[in-house]
């Protein structure tokens, strides 16, 4: 997923490209890019849920049995969680303009 098969485009795409109209090709690429971004977003959100659950367990462990190993683990997990949040926010920002382009006009 991720690119339009330019060697074997659909008949509509062939006709439009032959006439100089490449808007369908661009739209197809936008849709594929949008789909790729949605998949990436879902993967990051799934990982964020896993990391958040692990972080909560580490917090519970630290509350019951504070120790330096758990403190270091929690710091690493928290850093990963912050990075996941950063990546999720970036992807959501990338998706917003594509969503607007793909919405049907009224």
Secondary structure, DSSP 8 states (H G I E B T S, - for coil): --S--STT--HHHHHHHHTT--HHHHHHHHHHHHHHHHHHHHHHHHHHHHHHHHHHHHHHHHHHS--HHHHHHHHHHHHHHHHHHHHHHHHHHHHHHHHHHHS---
